[in-house]
């Protein structure tokens, strides 16, 4: 239910549901809310939920990465560092060296950031190419400007 409310952008309702659960919420429940906070850009709630997750399971590096991304979205100089993201460089290299219609395949050990995700969608449409990015959690299959994750990851 938390995941459904989060996907619908009803973050306050999702957090209230967690607060009123008859059993203590687990990491998965808090993680669903954190993912929704990231998707909908609620950095204040995302920071609060991220800290809760790090307290509950400090060895889970994914929560640290999400929390870091939330903090990074507050930095003023973010735009100047976007061109260095490895996915964008890999896609550009793939466009130059891999003949169509062979898909461009990229593997990485961290989650794809929102900026690279959006760029891959746009590039897949502009160049009419399939792009597959395997990040830390799942495969993202970009084709004709959309992603298999439906922009929720």
C-alpha positions in Angstrom: 0.0 0.0 0.0 2.9 2.4 0.8 4.3 1.7 -2.6 1.0 2.4 -4.4 0.5 5.7 -2.5 4.1 6.6 -3.2 3.8 6.0 -6.9 0.7 8.1 -6.9 2.6 11.0 -5.3 0.7 10.8 -2.0 3.8 10.8 0.1 2.2 12.3 3.2 -0.6 9.7 3.2 2.1 6.9 2.7 4.1 8.2 5.7 0.9 8.4 7.8 0.1 4.8 6.9 3.6 3.8 8.1 3.2 5.7 11.3 -0.2 4.0 12.0 0.8 0.4 11.2 -0.1 -2.1 13.9 3.4 -3.7 13.5 6.8 -2.0 13.2 7.5 -1.1 9.6 10.4 -3.0 8.0 13.2 -1.8 5.7 11.1 -2.7 2.6 8.3 -0.4 3.7 10.6 2.5 4.4 12.5 1.8 1.2 9.3 2.1 -0.9 8.7 5.5 0.6 12.2 6.6 0.0 12.0 5.6 -3.7 8.8 7.6 -4.0 10.4 10.6 -2.3 13.2 10.5 -4.8 10.8 10.1 -7.8 8.6 13.0 -6.7 11.5 15.2 -5.6 10.5 15.5 -1.9 14.0 16.0 -0.5 12.9 16.9 3.0 10.9 13.7 3.5 13.5 11.8 1.6 16.3 12.9 3.9 14.2 12.0 7.0 13.3 8.5 5.6 16.8 7.9 4.3 18.3 8.6 7.7 15.7 6.2 9.2 16.8 3.5 6.7 20.5 4.0 7.4 19.8 3.6 11.1 17.8 0.4 10.6 20.2 -1.2 8.2 23.6 0.7 8.1 25.3 -2.0 6.0 23.0 -1.6 3.0 25.0 0.6 0.7 22.0 1.4 -1.5 20.4 3.5 1.2 23.6 5.5 1.5 23.6 6.1 -2.3 20.0 7.3 -2.3 20.6 9.5 0.7 23.7 10.9 -1.1 21.7 11.6 -4.2 19.1 13.5 -2.2 21.9 15.6 -0.7 23.5 16.0 -4.1 20.3 17.4 -5.5 20.6 20.3 -3.1 24.2 21.3 -4.5 24.3 24.5 -6.6 27.0 23.2 -8.9 25.3 19.9 -9.9 24.8 21.1 -13.4 28.5 21.5 -14.0 29.2 17.9 -13.1 26.5 16.2 -15.1 28.5 15.8 -18.2 30.9 13.5 -16.4 28.4 10.8 -15.7 29.7 7.5 -17.0 26.4 6.3 -18.5 26.3 9.3 -20.9 29.9 8.7 -21.9 29.3 5.0 -22.5 26.2 5.8 -24.6 28.1 8.3 -26.7 30.9 5.7 -27.2 28.3 3.1 -28.1 26.7 5.3 -30.7 30.1 5.8 -32.3 31.3 2.2 -32.2 28.3 -0.1 -32.3 26.4 -0.4 -35.6 22.6 -0.2 -35.5 20.4 -2.2 -34.8 22.6 -3.8 -32.2 21.5 -2.5 -28.8 24.0 -0.5 -26.7 24.5 -2.4 -23.4 26.0 -0.8 -20.3 26.7 -2.4 -16.9 27.4 -0.4 -13.7 27.7 -1.1 -10.0 25.6 1.9 -8.8 22.1 3.0 -9.5 21.5 5.1 -12.6 20.9 8.7 -11.7 17.8 10.6 -12.8 19.8 12.8 -15.2 21.4 9.8 -17.0 18.1 8.0 -17.0 16.4 11.0 -18.8 19.3 11.3 -21.2 19.1 7.6 -22.2 15.4 8.0 -22.9 16.0 11.0 -25.1 18.9 9.5 -26.9 17.0 6.3 -27.6 14.3 8.3 -29.3 16.6 10.8 -31.1 18.9 8.1 -32.5 16.3 5.3 -32.8 18.5 3.0 -30.8 17.8 0.5 -28.0 19.9 1.1 -24.9 20.1 -1.4 -22.0 21.6 -0.2 -18.8 22.1 -2.8 -16.0 22.4 -0.9 -12.7 22.8 -2.1 -9.2 19.1 -3.1 -8.9 17.6 -3.8 -12.4 17.8 -3.6 -16.1 16.6 -0.5 -17.8 15.6 -1.1 -21.4 15.3 2.2 -23.2 13.4 2.2 -26.5 11.8 5.0 -28.5 12.0 7.5 -25.6 10.7 5.3 -22.8 12.1 2.9 -20.2 11.0 -0.5 -19.1 11.0 0.7 -15.5 8.3 3.2 -16.3 10.4 5.9 -14.6 10.1 4.3 -11.2 13.2 2.6 -9.9 
